[in-house]
């Protein structure tokens, strides 16, 4: 506990550490860090199956092994992670901070640092899940 009332709790599960930062009047933040994933420096391949990884594989997409989660008062969850993606050409990559908003109605909004915004309604998400996408 810090003098300003900020509390930080940390626990380890196998290699992964989970930290929760809380302070009265602020939304709690959970930081998940996997040092094995951090060493791997994951790069999403161009057109490979890893480019199609879905919302349930966030840590698999993280380039630095870190995922930050914020639980909003309306029960939405905002997940943020750094993603590195391969581009056309030799040794050509794009790195973006990605924010996913998972809403209580099961809809999802994805906002990428480069300006890409994707909105998937709850009905569309159910359809995509039913066909394995």
Residue, then its C-alpha position, 0 to 999 in steps of 0.5 A: x500500500x502506498x501513501x496515497x492509498x494505492x494498493x498493488x497486489x501481485x501473485x504468480x501462477x506458474x511463470x505468469x505474474x498477475x498484478x492488480x492495481x486499486x485505488x479508491x475512486x478509480x477503476x481497478x487495473x489487472x496486468x498479466x505478464x508472461x515472461x515466456x511469451x515476452x521472450x518469444x516476441x510473437x509476430x503475427x504471420x502474414x496470411x497464416x493461421x495465427x492471423x485468424x486467432x480470435x478474442x480468446x487468444x489475446x496472450x497468444x497475440x501479445x508481442x511483449x507477453x503483457x495484457x492489461x485489463x480494465x473492468x468498467x462499471x458497466x461490466x465491459x472489459x477493456x483488454x490492451x496489448x502490443x501486437x506485431x504483424x508481418x507485412x509484405x516484403x523482407x523483414x517488414x513489420x507493423x507494431x500497434x497497440x490494440x484495445x478490445x472492448x468486450x461488452x456485457x451483451x457479448x459484442x466486441x469493439x477492436x481499436x488499433x493504434x493505426x486507426x482500424x476500428x472493428x465492431x462485432x455485434x453480439x449476433x454477428x459474434x455468435x454467428x462467427x463462433x458457430x462457423x469456427x471463425 
